Amino acid sequence: MSASIFNENGAVRTDAGTMTGQAAGITIGVTGHRPNRLPAGWESALAPALGALLDQVRPQGGFELLTGLAAGTDSAAARAARDRVGRVHAVLPFPAAVYAEDFAQSAERDTFDALLAEADRVTELPGTRDRAQAAYAALGAYLVRHADLLLAVWDGQAGRGPGGTADVIDHMLKAGRPVLHLRPGAPASEATLLHLAPGQTPPHVTERPVASLSPADFQALLSASAGT
């Protein structure tokens, strides 16, 4: 499947296919750790766990996944979304040829190339290597602006700078939208939903087991966040 490639403003830069407009349903952003902060065996366990969470929250209208396609969480989520016929929107912090330098191992580069080729849409943000931290922060900001719900694989540790997992979660919650939180190595049954109740501000956050929530509960949270 070929993708249409867009710049940050949505203008077509290179058209290798056709676009059919915005996806129906909801937009789910993903953030999370790279392989160096994931447990051994993550390659076989993470995509199924993320897929199980997607099964719980995806509406009948379908979903679009926003992913930076980094090795680890991002790539696992893209595979899980594709297995569920979700639309994959790759949002890259740099032009693709520059971003490819992030993938030093040949297996990781092969995975990136394959997922990029399969993406339904690609947005290249205008990041540069001499301002790499700002580029990753811009990617995080894009996710927060466009996602209805954030899927986060996070070890609970303090953030390591702008654009990191903890930073994106913090901004998503402050924007009034919910976060599905899965700890690295945990099964989907242990995931929790984070959101701010009226009057709350981080670090005071409402946390509820995802397994206890019905589709109606998710819809109510998404409807409430849509008005923020």
Secondary structure, 3 states (H helix, E strand, C coil): CCCEEEECCCCEEEECCCCCCCCCCEEEEEEECCHHHCCCCHHHHHHHHHHHHHHHHCCCCCEEEEECCCCCHHHHHHHHHHHCCCEEEEEECCCHHHHHHHCCCHHHHHHHHHHHHHCCEEEECCCCHHHHHHHHHHHHHHHHHHCCEEEEECCCCCCCCCCCHHHHHHHHHHCCCCEEEECCCCCHHHCEEEECCCCCCCCCCEEEEHHHCCHHHHHHHHHHHHCC
